[in-house]
Amino acid sequence: MATKKGKTKKGPGSSVIAQNKKARFEYHINETFEAGLALAGWEVKSLRAGKAQLTDTYILVRRGEAWLLGSHIMPLDTISTHETADPTRSRKLLLHRKEIAKIFSRIQDKGHTCVPLKLYWKRNLVKCELALVSGKKQHDKRATEKARDWQRQKGRIMREQNKG
């Protein structure tokens, strides 16, 4: 099955490795960026096996470099024995200087932060989608949940109508 240029496949063999669904519920997404990741060989093998987790992960900008902190990449049992694998180590994000400066200036504002939304494959490279976000209030979270429940209910009603 061929896909058009710029389109990603859905379902089995999808390019998405891990998503941070909690971030989409907890924050308003203001702006997104695409960053590369500096990884070790065992980490790439683990990502191919889908052994990654982005919950409670955040971005830290330090000395003009962006770092991914708190991500968990589970090492495979088959990695070499002479290398010690740290599943929660800090991983460097590969961004342009202007993008790093923009992220740094925005996270200095009160109530703003930068979180990863997902890890995915782009050809043979691992990319991380970052977002500049601001926190949601409790009533915003309730409205999001209400809209999601209504979409589910609407889908059920449509299925019932199409059956009969």
Phi, psi and omega in degrees: 000117181271145176245152178287158180298132179091349180265147176250149179283148176250156176086211182300136181081017181295157184276349181281128180267308181210147178236153176252081183292330180297325181295322180293331179278322186278336189230155167273127181271120182266316184206145181242153178226157174246127182230148172276166179237137173270111186237157172273166183299318180294331179291321178296318179297319178294322178293324176298328178276356178078031184260054181233153181216134183246007180292142181058037178253145179215170182251135177237131176255120183219127179052044176075014178231147179257138183232142176264114184247141175089358178285149184238113175246111185286125179289145177282158178289340186268007180288162184296149185279342182277357181246130177270126184261122176255107186292339184247025182292160177285134181243134183284136176263136183261104181228162173286155181302320180296322178292318178297318179297320179294316179297315181299316181293325181286325181282351174286336177292146180292135177088001180247148176208177180233126181229152174279141179261319179199157170252137181208164177269136171233104194056244181253014182251148176267127179241155178235127176270118180257156177220137168277122188230160170232147186292145176271150173277169183299321181291330176292321179295320178295320179295321178297316180294321179295317179295321179295317178296322179294321178298319177297314181296320179297320177297320178296317180298316180297321179296319178297319180294321182287331178291316188271000000 
